[in-house]
């Protein structure tokens, strides 16, 4: 039964069938082959329950927030300001790529939107300043992954919904690991450019006067971050309500900048609907598949098999990490989270790991899936903006940053309090 499910899953993915359709077809097939009752009759109720969760309203709102910032030109000024301040480091604008991604991540819950936004501004600088093209592209693809680790994050909302875990706690838990992971990325660039100075390109010429002149450009994303995250922790708004406040703040900034036009709003609406429809189809199909897997006993079989191995806490976690690394090469990230959480989450918690801690580790593993071939979305987003050369350039450039993510997971396993300290400090021990 499990072998049949895996074979069918991998076959459909290999045929490039859309992920939502893969999960829907797999659920229907397993229902017909192995269920003692027609589980498909519950599809209507599952569809309704999956799409009517109040917290899911935050998903299109955060997508819209990223779309507004992308089309308002705010990201370009943010990138320029960060470039002025980080240009003295070996690697110059590659550090700016990561820094700008980290800052944009604090206003957008999407990794793809983050990579697309910063890539649009940064990629023309490769030829202009003579950077190592592979590493430069890798910094954009990897930096974009910070969009789902640094709050606000769409993935945290979905994980909180699936596991009944506090989204505000997850947001707090993501801050320190997100900042440290950004520093690890910058460390890779620094070491590489110290070993190969030619990879760092021509330094950006600037002055202290210019650096202070561009500081106001950093205020818009900081303003939106304070509105969204501040509203949650001041008790003014729930995560869903805070997302709507973020959209209102972004529209206000766009109006202030004179960029609020009908054509811009139409493009924002189209982009939001397209992305939201994809996410919701995946959520609905995955919920039905998870229902079928639980009903026919595959979920329990997997859990019992892992428990029967008799592995310790650390060894079990290493097996889970390898499992996600392999799965991430073939599946889209949100669908991977939704599909695996129902049977991996109970095992992780039973082994004594904190649900908030696991939410952060799972998010980092999903980040790795965004830049591992052949399905890594950020790889193709960056390649699509580049519009020339093989995608293998982006893949090779991003691989060192997968190593940094594994290093981050090792740090979190050794020091779990890195993720738990801030939520415990602000909200008390849960």
C-alpha positions as CSV (number, residue, x, y, z in Angstrom):
1,X,0.0,0.0,0.0
2,X,2.7,2.5,1.0
3,X,4.9,1.4,-2.0
4,X,1.9,1.9,-4.4
5,X,1.3,5.4,-3.0
6,X,5.0,6.4,-3.4
7,X,5.2,4.9,-6.9
8,X,2.1,6.8,-8.0
9,X,3.2,10.0,-6.4
10,X,6.7,10.0,-8.0
11,X,5.3,8.9,-11.4
12,X,2.8,11.8,-11.5
13,X,5.5,14.3,-10.4
14,X,7.9,13.0,-13.0
15,X,5.2,13.6,-15.7
16,X,5.1,17.3,-14.5
17,X,1.5,17.1,-13.4
18,X,0.6,20.1,-11.3
19,X,1.1,19.4,-7.6
20,X,-2.5,20.0,-6.5
21,X,-3.7,17.6,-9.2
22,X,-1.1,15.0,-8.2
23,X,-2.4,15.0,-4.6
24,X,-6.1,15.0,-5.7
25,X,-5.5,12.0,-8.1
26,X,-3.4,10.2,-5.5
27,X,-6.1,10.6,-2.9
28,X,-8.9,9.3,-5.2
29,X,-6.8,6.4,-6.4
30,X,-5.9,5.3,-2.9
31,X,-9.5,5.6,-1.9
32,X,-10.7,3.4,-4.7
33,X,-8.0,0.8,-4.2
34,X,-7.7,0.5,-0.4
35,X,-10.6,2.1,1.4
36,X,-13.5,0.1,2.7
37,X,-15.9,3.0,2.2
38,X,-16.2,5.8,-0.4
39,X,-14.1,8.5,1.2
40,X,-14.7,10.8,-1.8
41,X,-18.1,11.6,-0.5
42,X,-16.4,13.6,2.3
43,X,-14.6,15.8,-0.3
44,X,-17.3,18.6,-0.1
45,X,-17.0,18.9,3.6
46,X,-13.2,18.8,3.5
47,X,-13.1,21.4,0.8
48,X,-15.3,23.7,2.9
49,X,-13.4,23.2,6.1
50,X,-10.1,23.7,4.4
51,X,-11.1,26.9,2.7
52,X,-13.2,28.5,5.5
53,X,-10.5,28.7,8.2
54,X,-10.3,32.3,9.4
55,X,-6.6,32.4,9.6
56,X,-6.2,31.5,5.9
57,X,-7.5,35.0,5.0
58,X,-4.0,36.1,5.9
59,X,-2.6,34.2,2.9
60,X,-4.0,36.4,0.1
61,X,-3.4,39.5,2.2
62,X,0.4,38.8,2.6
63,X,0.6,37.8,-1.1
64,X,-1.0,41.2,-1.9
65,X,1.3,43.0,0.4
66,X,4.3,41.6,-1.5
67,X,2.7,42.4,-4.9
68,X,2.2,46.0,-3.9
69,X,5.7,46.5,-2.7
70,X,7.1,44.9,-5.8
71,X,5.1,47.2,-8.2
72,X,5.5,50.4,-6.1
73,X,9.3,50.5,-6.7
74,X,10.0,50.5,-3.0
75,X,12.3,47.5,-3.2
76,X,14.6,49.2,-5.7
77,X,15.3,52.1,-3.2
78,X,15.8,49.6,-0.3
79,X,18.3,47.6,-2.3
80,X,20.2,50.8,-3.2
81,X,20.4,51.9,0.4
82,X,21.6,48.5,1.7
83,X,24.1,48.4,-1.1
84,X,25.6,51.7,0.0
85,X,26.1,50.4,3.5
86,X,27.4,46.9,2.7
87,X,29.6,47.9,-0.3
88,X,32.8,47.8,1.8
89,X,32.6,44.1,2.4
90,X,34.4,41.6,0.1
91,X,31.6,40.6,-2.3
92,X,29.9,44.0,-2.2
93,X,26.5,43.7,-3.8
94,X,26.2,40.0,-3.0
95,X,25.9,41.0,0.7
96,X,23.3,43.6,-0.4
97,X,21.3,40.8,-2.1
98,X,21.1,38.9,1.1
99,X,20.5,42.0,3.3
100,X,17.8,43.3,1.0
101,X,16.1,39.9,0.9
102,X,16.2,39.8,4.7
103,X,14.6,43.2,4.9
104,X,12.0,42.5,2.2
105,X,11.2,39.2,4.0
106,X,10.1,41.3,7.0
107,X,7.3,42.8,4.9
108,X,6.4,39.8,2.6
109,X,5.5,36.3,3.6
110,X,6.6,34.8,0.3
111,X,10.1,33.5,-0.7
112,X,9.3,33.6,-4.4
113,X,8.1,37.2,-4.1
114,X,11.3,38.1,-2.2
115,X,13.6,36.5,-4.8
116,X,11.7,38.0,-7.7
117,X,11.7,41.5,-6.2
118,X,15.4,41.6,-5.3
119,X,16.4,39.8,-8.4
120,X,14.7,42.3,-10.7
121,X,16.9,45.1,-9.2
122,X,20.2,43.1,-8.6
123,X,20.7,40.9,-11.7
124,X,21.7,43.8,-14.1
125,X,24.7,44.5,-11.8
126,X,26.4,41.2,-12.6
127,X,27.9,42.2,-15.9
128,X,28.2,45.8,-15.0
129,X,30.5,45.1,-12.0
130,X,32.1,41.8,-13.1
131,X,30.8,39.5,-10.3
132,X,31.1,35.8,-10.2
133,X,27.8,35.1,-11.9
134,X,27.0,31.8,-10.3
135,X,27.6,32.9,-6.7
136,X,25.7,36.2,-7.4
137,X,22.7,34.4,-8.7
138,X,22.9,31.9,-5.7
139,X,22.8,34.8,-3.2
140,X,19.5,36.0,-4.7
141,X,17.9,32.5,-4.8
142,X,19.1,31.6,-1.3
143,X,18.4,35.1,0.1
144,X,14.9,34.8,-1.2
145,X,14.2,31.8,1.0
146,X,14.4,34.1,4.1
147,X,11.0,35.3,3.1
148,X,9.3,32.3,4.9
149,X,11.6,32.3,7.9
150,X,11.7,36.0,8.9
151,X,8.2,37.1,10.0
152,X,5.6,37.6,8.7
153,X,5.4,34.2,6.9
154,X,2.7,32.5,5.0
155,X,4.2,29.1,5.9
156,X,4.1,29.8,9.6
157,X,0.4,30.5,9.3
158,X,-0.2,27.2,7.5
159,X,1.9,25.3,9.9
160,X,0.1,26.9,12.9
161,X,-3.2,25.9,11.3
162,X,-2.1,22.3,10.7
163,X,-0.6,21.7,14.2
164,X,-2.8,24.0,16.3
165,X,0.4,26.0,17.2
166,X,0.5,29.7,18.1
167,X,1.3,31.8,15.0
168,X,2.6,34.8,17.2
169,X,5.0,32.4,18.9
170,X,6.2,31.0,15.6
171,X,6.8,34.6,14.4
172,X,8.9,35.4,17.4
173,X,10.8,32.1,17.1
174,X,11.7,33.0,13.5
175,X,13.6,36.2,14.3
176,X,16.9,35.0,15.7
177,X,17.3,31.9,13.4
178,X,16.4,34.1,10.4
179,X,19.0,36.8,11.3
180,X,21.6,34.1,12.0
181,X,20.9,32.3,8.8
182,X,21.3,35.6,6.8
183,X,24.7,36.1,8.6
184,X,25.7,32.5,7.6
185,X,24.9,33.3,4.0
186,X,26.9,36.5,4.1
187,X,29.8,34.5,5.7
188,X,29.8,32.1,2.7
189,X,30.1,35.1,0.4
190,X,32.8,36.7,2.5
191,X,35.0,33.5,2.6
192,X,34.6,32.8,-1.1
193,X,35.5,36.4,-2.1
194,X,38.5,36.4,0.3
195,X,39.8,33.2,-1.4
196,X,38.9,34.5,-4.9
197,X,39.0,38.3,-4.8
198,X,38.1,38.5,-8.5
199,X,34.7,37.0,-7.7
200,X,33.8,40.1,-5.7
201,X,33.6,42.4,-8.8
202,X,34.2,46.1,-8.8
203,X,33.4,47.7,-5.5
204,X,30.6,50.2,-5.4
205,X,31.9,53.8,-5.0
206,X,30.2,55.6,-2.2
207,X,30.7,58.0,0.7
208,X,29.4,58.4,4.3
209,X,27.4,61.4,3.1
210,X,25.7,59.2,0.4
211,X,25.1,56.4,3.0
212,X,23.3,58.8,5.3
213,X,21.4,60.4,2.5
214,X,19.8,57.0,1.4
215,X,18.8,56.0,5.0
216,X,15.2,57.3,4.6
217,X,14.8,54.6,1.8
218,X,14.8,52.0,4.6
219,X,11.9,53.5,6.4
220,X,9.0,52.1,4.3
221,X,9.7,48.4,4.9
222,X,10.4,49.2,8.6
223,X,7.1,51.1,8.8
224,X,5.2,48.1,7.3
225,X,7.1,45.7,9.6
226,X,6.2,47.7,12.7
227,X,2.5,47.9,11.6
228,X,2.2,44.2,10.9
229,X,4.3,42.6,13.7
230,X,3.8,45.4,16.2
231,X,0.0,45.1,15.9
232,X,0.2,41.4,16.8
233,X,2.3,41.8,19.9
234,X,0.6,44.9,21.2
235,X,-2.6,42.9,21.2
236,X,-4.2,45.2,18.6
237,X,-4.7,42.6,15.9
238,X,-4.6,38.9,15.2
239,X,-2.2,37.7,12.4
240,X,-5.0,37.9,9.9
241,X,-6.0,41.4,10.9
242,X,-2.4,42.5,11.0
243,X,-2.0,41.3,7.4
244,X,-4.9,43.6,6.4
245,X,-3.2,46.5,8.2
246,X,0.0,45.7,6.3
247,X,-1.9,45.9,3.0
248,X,-3.4,49.3,4.1
249,X,0.0,50.6,5.1
250,X,1.5,49.5,1.8
251,X,-1.3,51.2,-0.2
252,X,-0.8,54.4,1.9
253,X,3.0,54.3,1.1
254,X,2.3,53.7,-2.6
255,X,-0.1,56.7,-2.7
256,X,2.5,58.8,-0.9
257,X,5.0,57.9,-3.5
258,X,2.6,58.8,-6.3
259,X,2.5,55.2,-7.7
260,X,-1.1,54.3,-6.8
261,X,-2.8,53.9,-10.2
262,X,-5.5,51.7,-11.6
263,X,-3.1,49.7,-13.8
264,X,-0.9,49.0,-10.8
265,X,-3.9,47.9,-8.7
266,X,-5.1,45.6,-11.5
267,X,-1.7,44.0,-11.8
268,X,-1.6,43.5,-8.0
269,X,-5.1,41.9,-8.0
270,X,-4.2,39.6,-10.9
271,X,-0.9,38.5,-9.2
272,X,-2.6,38.0,-5.9
273,X,-5.5,35.9,-7.3
274,X,-3.1,33.7,-9.3
275,X,-0.8,32.9,-6.4
276,X,-3.7,32.5,-3.9
277,X,-5.6,30.2,-6.2
278,X,-2.5,28.0,-6.5
279,X,-1.9,27.9,-2.7
280,X,-5.6,27.2,-1.9
281,X,-5.8,24.4,-4.5
282,X,-2.8,22.8,-2.9
283,X,-4.2,23.1,0.6
284,X,-7.6,21.6,-0.4
285,X,-6.1,18.7,-2.3
286,X,-3.5,18.0,0.4
287,X,-6.2,18.0,3.1
288,X,-8.2,15.4,1.2
289,X,-5.1,13.3,0.6
290,X,-4.2,13.5,4.3
291,X,-7.7,12.4,5.2
292,X,-7.4,9.4,2.9
293,X,-3.9,8.5,4.1
294,X,-5.2,8.5,7.7
295,X,-8.3,6.6,6.9
296,X,-6.5,3.7,5.1
297,X,-3.8,3.5,7.7
298,X,-0.7,4.8,5.9
299,X,-0.1,7.6,8.4
300,X,0.0,5.1,11.3
301,X,2.1,2.7,9.3
302,X,4.8,5.3,8.7
303,X,4.7,6.5,12.3
304,X,4.9,2.9,13.6
305,X,7.8,2.1,11.2
306,X,9.9,5.0,12.4
307,X,9.2,4.1,16.1
308,X,10.0,0.5,15.5
309,X,13.5,1.4,14.3
310,X,14.3,2.2,17.9
311,X,16.3,5.3,17.0
312,X,17.2,7.9,19.5
313,X,16.1,11.5,19.6
314,X,19.0,12.9,17.6
315,X,19.2,10.0,15.1
316,X,15.4,10.2,14.4
317,X,15.7,13.9,13.7
318,X,18.6,13.2,11.3
319,X,16.5,10.6,9.4
320,X,13.7,13.2,9.2
321,X,16.0,15.9,7.9
322,X,17.3,13.5,5.2
323,X,13.8,12.6,4.3
324,X,12.8,16.2,3.8
325,X,16.0,16.9,1.8
326,X,15.1,14.1,-0.6
327,X,11.4,15.0,-0.8
328,X,12.2,18.6,-1.4
329,X,13.9,17.7,-4.6
330,X,10.6,16.6,-6.1
331,X,7.8,18.5,-4.3
332,X,6.7,22.1,-4.1
333,X,7.2,23.5,-0.6
334,X,3.7,24.3,0.7
335,X,2.4,21.0,-0.6
336,X,5.3,19.2,1.1
337,X,4.5,20.8,4.4
338,X,0.8,20.0,4.2
339,X,1.4,16.5,3.0
340,X,4.0,15.4,5.6
341,X,3.0,17.3,8.7
342,X,0.2,15.0,9.8
343,X,2.5,12.0,10.2
344,X,5.9,13.6,10.9
345,X,4.7,16.1,13.5
346,X,3.4,13.5,16.0
347,X,6.7,11.6,15.7
348,X,8.8,14.7,16.3
349,X,6.8,15.8,19.3
350,X,6.8,12.3,20.8
351,X,10.6,12.3,20.6
352,X,10.6,15.4,22.9
353,X,11.1,18.2,20.4
354,X,9.1,21.4,21.0
355,X,6.4,22.1,18.3
356,X,7.6,25.7,18.0
357,X,11.2,24.6,17.5
358,X,10.1,22.0,14.9
359,X,8.2,24.7,13.1
360,X,11.4,26.6,12.6
361,X,13.5,23.6,11.6
362,X,10.7,22.5,9.1
363,X,10.7,26.0,7.6
364,X,14.5,25.8,7.1
365,X,14.1,22.4,5.4
366,X,11.4,23.9,3.2
367,X,13.8,26.8,2.4
368,X,16.3,24.2,1.2
369,X,13.7,22.7,-1.0
370,X,13.3,26.1,-2.7
371,X,16.9,26.0,-4.0
372,X,17.5,22.2,-4.6
373,X,16.9,20.9,-8.1
374,X,14.9,19.8,-10.0
375,X,11.8,21.5,-8.4
376,X,13.3,24.4,-6.5
377,X,11.0,27.3,-7.3
378,X,13.5,30.1,-6.4
379,X,16.0,28.6,-8.9
380,X,13.6,29.0,-11.8
381,X,12.4,32.5,-10.6
382,X,16.0,33.7,-10.7
383,X,16.7,32.0,-14.0
384,X,13.5,33.4,-15.5
385,X,14.6,37.0,-14.7
386,X,18.1,36.3,-16.0
387,X,16.8,35.2,-19.4
388,X,20.0,33.6,-20.6
389,X,22.4,30.8,-19.9
390,X,21.7,27.4,-18.3
391,X,19.7,27.0,-15.1
392,X,22.7,24.9,-13.8
393,X,24.5,28.2,-13.1
394,X,21.9,29.2,-10.5
395,X,21.8,25.6,-9.1
396,X,25.6,25.5,-8.5
397,X,25.6,29.0,-7.1
398,X,22.9,28.1,-4.6
399,X,24.3,24.8,-3.4
400,X,26.7,26.3,-0.8
401,X,23.8,28.0,0.9
402,X,22.0,24.6,1.3
403,X,25.1,23.7,3.4
404,X,24.6,26.9,5.5
405,X,20.9,25.8,6.1
406,X,22.1,22.4,7.3
407,X,24.6,24.1,9.6
408,X,21.7,26.2,10.9
409,X,19.7,23.1,11.7
410,X,22.7,21.6,13.5
411,X,23.0,24.8,15.6
412,X,19.3,24.6,16.4
413,X,19.6,20.9,17.4
414,X,22.5,21.8,19.7
415,X,20.9,25.0,21.1
416,X,17.1,24.7,20.8
417,X,16.7,27.8,23.0
418,X,17.9,29.9,20.0
419,X,14.4,29.5,18.6
420,X,12.5,29.3,21.9
421,X,14.1,32.1,24.0
422,X,12.3,35.0,22.4
423,X,8.8,33.6,22.4
424,X,9.2,32.4,26.0
425,X,10.6,35.8,27.0
426,X,7.8,37.9,25.3
427,X,4.8,35.5,25.8
428,X,5.9,33.3,28.7
429,X,6.4,29.5,28.4
430,X,3.6,27.9,26.5
